Amino acid sequence: TAVGVLFNPKANQDFISKVLPEAPHFGMKLITREVNTPQEFPEALASLTRKAEVLWGIADPIALSPQASESLLLSSFHNRIPFIGPSTAWVKAGALYALDRDYRDIGAQCGEVVLKILHGSRASEIPPTPPRNIVYAVNLRTAAHMKITMPPELIEGAKQIFR
């Protein structure tokens, strides 16, 4: 599967350098396009849509800016190239799918850290922890438009489903 990613190297070069060699292990070819300025975005997106089977949105100040979001989602929809967004808000706006965090549980995790500090632990002694619960959302309108059939168990497991 050819996965296209737009990114600003100042913000995300390290991340891209880490995931690029890992993609083949998952049966994917990562196609990247650098976007250094908002003016470069349209051509970079057009280039990706000619090669990518899926677009993957990573948090990026230029590639996923408010100015670029409408173009990105419209291009995905028009070209029937699924866009995997960075959050549920993107799925609501038209992305096919997104992993997200369970913010209520993150709040509980923060409370647990506060309790440790109140019971005498030093903040510097408490290691950072990733979110315990990862959730996902799907957009069935987008899936239908792109003629993508999602397994029922995938739909049932989604925290949010947009129809």
C-alpha positions in Angstrom: 0.0 0.0 0.0 1.4 3.4 -1.0 0.8 5.8 1.9 1.3 9.5 1.2 2.4 12.0 3.9 2.8 15.7 3.6 5.1 17.2 6.2 7.2 20.3 7.1 10.7 19.1 7.7 11.3 21.7 10.5 8.5 20.2 12.5 8.5 16.5 11.5 11.8 15.4 9.9 12.8 13.3 12.9 9.5 11.6 13.0 9.5 10.9 9.2 13.1 9.6 9.5 11.9 7.1 12.2 8.8 5.8 10.4 10.2 5.7 6.9 12.3 2.5 7.4 9.5 0.8 9.4 6.8 1.1 6.7 7.9 -1.9 4.7 7.6 -4.1 7.8 3.9 -3.4 7.6 3.5 -3.9 3.9 3.5 -0.2 3.2 5.6 2.2 1.0 5.7 5.6 2.5 5.7 8.4 0.0 6.7 11.7 1.5 6.4 15.3 0.3 8.0 18.2 2.1 6.0 21.3 2.5 8.2 24.2 3.7 5.6 27.0 3.0 1.8 27.2 2.6 2.5 28.1 -1.1 4.1 24.7 -1.7 1.1 22.8 -0.3 -1.1 22.6 -3.5 1.7 21.1 -5.7 2.8 18.7 -3.0 -0.7 17.5 -2.5 -1.3 17.1 -6.2 2.0 15.1 -6.5 0.9 12.7 -3.7 -2.6 12.1 -5.2 -0.9 10.8 -8.3 1.0 8.1 -6.4 -0.6 7.4 -3.0 -3.4 5.0 -2.3 -4.0 6.5 1.2 -3.1 9.8 2.7 -1.9 9.9 6.3 -2.2 13.1 8.3 0.4 13.7 11.0 0.3 16.7 13.2 2.0 19.4 11.2 1.8 23.2 11.3 1.8 23.6 7.5 0.5 20.4 6.0 -2.5 20.3 8.4 -3.0 24.0 8.9 -6.5 25.4 8.9 -5.8 26.9 5.5 -4.7 23.5 4.0 -7.4 21.3 5.7 -10.3 22.1 3.3 -8.0 21.4 0.2 -6.7 18.2 1.7 -10.2 16.8 2.5 -11.7 17.9 -0.8 -8.8 16.3 -2.7 -9.1 13.1 -0.7 -12.9 13.0 -1.4 -12.7 14.0 -5.0 -9.8 11.5 -5.9 -11.3 8.8 -3.7 -8.0 8.5 -1.7 -8.8 7.8 1.9 -7.4 10.3 4.4 -6.4 9.0 7.8 -6.7 12.0 10.1 -4.9 12.8 13.3 -8.0 13.1 15.4 -11.8 12.5 15.6 -12.4 16.1 14.5 -10.8 15.3 11.1 -13.1 12.3 10.8 -16.1 14.4 11.5 -14.9 16.8 8.7 -14.5 14.0 6.2 -11.4 11.8 6.9 -12.1 8.1 6.7 -10.5 7.1 10.1 -8.5 8.4 12.9 -6.9 7.1 16.1 -7.5 9.4 19.0 -7.0 9.6 22.8 -9.5 9.0 25.5 -9.3 12.4 27.1 -11.4 11.5 30.1 -8.9 8.7 30.9 -6.0 11.1 30.3 -7.6 13.4 33.0 -7.7 10.4 35.3 -4.0 9.7 34.6 -3.2 13.3 35.5 -5.2 12.9 38.7 -3.1 9.8 39.6 0.1 11.8 39.1 -1.2 14.6 41.3 -2.0 12.0 44.0 1.5 10.6 43.8 2.9 14.1 44.3 0.5 14.8 47.2 1.7 11.6 48.8 5.3 12.6 48.7 6.7 11.7 45.3 8.8 14.3 43.5 7.4 15.3 40.1 10.9 14.7 38.6 10.7 11.0 39.8 7.5 10.2 38.0 8.1 9.0 34.5 6.0 10.3 31.6 3.4 7.8 30.5 1.6 7.4 27.3 -2.2 7.4 27.1 -3.6 4.1 28.4 -6.6 4.1 26.1 -6.5 4.7 22.4 -9.8 5.1 20.6 -10.8 5.5 17.0 -13.5 7.1 14.9 -14.8 6.2 11.4 -16.8 8.1 8.8 -19.2 5.8 7.0 -20.3 8.5 4.5 -16.7 8.8 3.3 -16.3 5.0 3.2 -19.5 4.7 1.1 -18.3 7.5 -1.3 -15.0 5.7 -1.7 -16.6 2.3 -2.1 -14.8 1.0 1.0 -16.5 -1.8 2.9 -15.5 -1.8 6.6 -15.9 -5.0 8.6 -18.8 -4.8 11.1 -16.4 -5.4 14.0 -14.3 -2.4 13.0 -17.4 -0.2 12.9 -18.7 -1.6 16.2 -15.4 -0.9 18.0 -15.3 2.7 17.0 -15.8 5.3 19.8 -17.5 7.6 17.2 -19.2 6.8 14.0 -20.1 9.5 11.5 -22.9 8.5 9.1 
